[in-house]
Amino acid sequence: MLKKIICSISVLILIISLAACKSTTATNATINASKTDTQKPKTITDSAGKQVEIPAKIDNIAELWGAHLEVLQTLGAGNKIVTTTFTPQSRPWLFKVIPTLDKAVYSVIANLNIEELVSKKPDIVFIPTADKNVDKLSKMGLPVVQLSFTDFESMKKCFTLTGEILGGDAIEKAKTYNTYLDSKLNMIKNITSKIPENQRPKVLHLSNAEPFAADGSNTIINDWINVAGGINAAKDVKGNRQTVSPEQILQWNPDIIIVSENIKSIDKIIQDPKLKDVSAVKNGKVFLNPDGAFLWNRYGTEEALQVQWAAKTIQPDKFKNLDMLSETKNFYKKFLNYNLTDDNAQRILKAMPPK
C-alpha cells in the first residue's frame, strides 16, 4: 500500500515538473518574441505625410531643425545629438542646458555639408518639412524625418511622434509635456474665452525692425496671441516674418507690440519717429519677448512658457497671480533637466544671455 502511495506521489511530482517546465518555456518564448519585435525597424508617417522606416535603436541624431533640439532634450535624448544648427554664441542658454552640444558638428542647413554629417554616422535625421536637403540625405540611405507645426495641436502631435520614434521613456515624457501644456492652455482659456472681442487688445508681434517684419496668421504666434486674450493685429498677413511698412503698422495701430529677441531692444521701436503715433508706443505698451534655450515665441518646448507670459502681458489684470519667475524655474527643472537660479530665470525673462 505504501509503495502505491509513493509511486502516485512520484508521478504527480513528475507531471507538475513537466507542466512548470512547459510554462517557463512558453514564457521565455513570449519574452524573446517581444524582444525581437522591439529590435525590428518600424515605419512612421512624418509631418510631410511621408512614410519613413526608422531603426529600433537610436544612438546618434542629426538635428537640422533648430526648434527640435529642445524637444529632444525634453524627451531625454539631448545627449544623442551629433549635429546642430546653432553655436554657443547664437543660443548660449541651449548649450548650458545641453552641454554635450559642444561636441556636435555645427551644420548650416542652407549650405549643408552632407559628407560631414554622414561622417557622424547618424541613425536618424530630423529636418524641417520641404527642406531642399531631404532628397539628398535620403539618397545617402539615411532615415530622414520631416517635422513642422503651426499651432499648439500640431505641436503636441510633433512631441508624440518624436516620442514614438525615440521609444522607451520618451513616449511617457511626451505625454507628460503635452499634459502640462494642455493644463496651462486650459487654465488661460478658462479666463480669456470669456473676454468679448471688442475688449481684446490688438497685439503686433515684430520679428525684425530693419525692415519691419510681422508674424501673421497660420503661425503658432497667432495661436498664442489668441489664447492669451488678444487679437493679432497682423492676422490678415499670412505666415512668419512678413515684411510690413511703417504705414501698415500705423494703420493697424496695435495696442500692444511684442518685440522678438533678435531685435535686442524695444528702443528700436519706441524711438522710431515713424511709429510715434502708434497706440502701443504712445502708451508704453512695447515689450521685449523672453528668450531662453530656444525662442519662447516660436516652435520650441518653451512655447508652454510663452503662452503664460503672453497672457500676463496682454491681460495683466486677469493674471496677477501668475508668477513667471517661479514657473520658469520649475519648467526648466522638470522638462529641460536644468536648475535655474533666480538670476538665471530673470535674465531669460529679460531676453538676456547667461553671465
LUMMARRO-978588 format. One record per residue (C-alpha): residue in one letter; x, y, z. Coordinates in steps of 0.2 Angstrom, whole numbers, plus 2048, in hexadecimal, padded with zeros to 3 digits. Layout:
# residues N
AXYZ ...
***
This chain:
# residues 355
M800800800 L80E80C805 K8178087F4 K80780D7EB I80681D7F4 I8188227F1 C81781D7DF S8078287DD I8108377E5 S81F8347D9 V8148357CA L80B8447D0 I81C84D7D3 L8228487C2 I81284F7BA I8138607C3 S8268617BF L82285F7AC A81486B7AD A81F8787B5 C82C8757A9 K82087779A S8198877A2 T82B88F7A4 T82F88A793 A82089378C T8238A2797 N8358A3791 A82F8A177F T8238B0781 I8318BB789 N83D8B777B A82F8BA76E S82C8CB776 K83E8CF776 T83F8CB764 D8308D6760 T8388E5769 Q8498E275F K8408E374E P8408F4744 K82F8FC744 T826907737 I81F91973C T816926733 D81F937735 S818949734 A819949721 G80E93A720 K81D92F71B Q82091D721 V83191B728 E83990B72F I84390F73E P84F904748 A8498FC759 K858903762 I85D915760 D86E91A767 N87492875C I868936756 A86B943748 E86095274C L85D95E73F W84E967746 G853973753 A84397375D H84496075E L854960768 E84B965777 V83D958774 L84A94B774 Q851951785 T84095178C L83D93F787 G84E93978E A85893877E G86294877E N87393F781 K870935771 I871945766 V88094475A T87C95374F T875964753 T87097374A F87597F758 T885985760 P888989772 Q88899B76D S87799A764 R86E991772 P878991782 W86A98B78D L86897C782 F87A977784 K878979797 V86996E797 I87196178B P88496278F T887953783 L88395E774 D895964776 K89A95476E A88D955760 V89195A74E Y88B96C74A S88096A73A V87A97872F I86A971727 A86A97E719 N87B978714 L87C96671B N88C95C71B I88494B719 E894942719 E89894972A L887945731 V88893372A S899931733 K891933744 K88792373F P876929744 D86891C747 I85B928742 V85A93A73B F84D947741 I84A955734 P83C962731 T82F95D725 A832961712 D845965715 K84F964705 N85B95770E V84E94A711 D851940701 K864942701 L86493A713 S85892D70F K862927700 M87192570C G866917714 L862921724 P85192172C V84B93372A V83C939734 Q83494972F L82C95373D S82296373F F81496B749 T80A97B748 D7FF97B757 F7FE972768 E7F4963762 S80195F754 M80F963761 K80895576D K80794975E C81A94D75B F81E94976D T81493876C L81C93375B T82E937762 G82A92D771 E82491E767 I83491F75C L84092076B G836912775 G83990E787 D83691B794 A834928786 I823923783 E81D926795 K828937795 A81E93D786 K80D93978E T81394279E Y818952794 N80895278A T7FE95079A Y80795F7A2 L804969792 D7F2965792 S7F09697A4 K7F797B7A1 L7ED97E791 N7DD97979A M7E19837A9 I7E499379E K7D598F792 N7C998D7A1 I7CC9A07A4 T7D09A7793 S7C199E78A K7B59A9794 I7BD9B978D P7B29C1780 E7BC9C576F N7B99D8771 Q7C29D7782 R7D19CD77B P7E19D8777 K7E89D8766 V7FA9D0768 L8089D175B H8169C575C L8269CC753 S8349C074E N83F9CD746 A8419E0746 E84C9E4736 P8409E272D F8319DE738 A82B9CC737 A81B9C673F D8149B5743 G8039B273C S7F69A473B N7FA991739 T808993746 I80A98D758 I80C9A075C N7FA9A3756 D7F5995761 W7FC99B771 I7F69AD76F N7E59A676D V7E699A77C A7EE9A8787 G7DF9B4784 G7E49BF775 I7E19C1763 N7EF9C0757 A7F19D174F A7F99C8740 K7ED9BA73E D7E99BF72C V7FB9BB728 K7FF9A9725 G80F9A172C N81E9A5737 R82A9B4735 Q8209BD727 T8279CE722 V81B9DC727 S81D9EF725 P81C9FC733 E80CA0372B Q8049F172C I8099F173F L801A02741 Q7F29FC738 W7F09ED743 N7F49F8752 P7F79EA75F D7F49EC771 I8029E1776 I8139DD76C I81D9CE771 V82F9CF76A S8389BF766 E8499BC76F N8539BE75F I84E9D175F K8589D176F S84F9E1776 I83E9E9776 D8489FA773 K8489F6760 I8359F7761 I831A0476E Q83EA10767 D839A0E754 P831A1F74F K827A15742 L81EA0C750 K81BA1A75D D809A1B75A V805A0875C S7FBA0576C A8079F8773 V815A04772 K80CA13779 N805A09787 G815A0078C K80F9EF787 V81E9E977D F8269D9785 L8359CF781 N8319BC780 P83A9B078C D8489A5784 G84F99578B A857985785 F84C988776 L841996770 W83299777C N82799F76E R828991761 Y82997E760 G83397876F T82F96F77F E82E980788 E81F98477E A81697E78D L81E98C797 Q81B999789 V808997789 Q80899A79C W8149AA79B A8099B078C A7F99AE797 K8019B87A5 T8079C5799 I7F79C778E Q7EB9C579D P7F59CB7AC D7E59CE7B7 K7DF9BC7B4 F7EF9B37B8 K7F69BD7C7 N7FA9AD7D0 L8049A57C2 D8169A47C8 M8219A37B9 L8319A27C3 S82C9937CC E82398B7BD T83398D7B3 K83E9857C0 N8339767C3 F8319737B0 Y8439737AD K8469667BA K83795B7B5 F83995B7A2 L84B96179E N8549587AD Y85C9697B1 N85C9727C2 L85A9857C0 T85E9927CD D8539A17D0 D85F9AB7C6 N86099F7B8 A84D99F7B6 Q84C9B27B7 R8599B37A9 I84F9A779E L83F9B17A2 K8499C179C A8509B878D M8619B9793 P86F9AC791 P8789A379F K8859AC7A9 
***
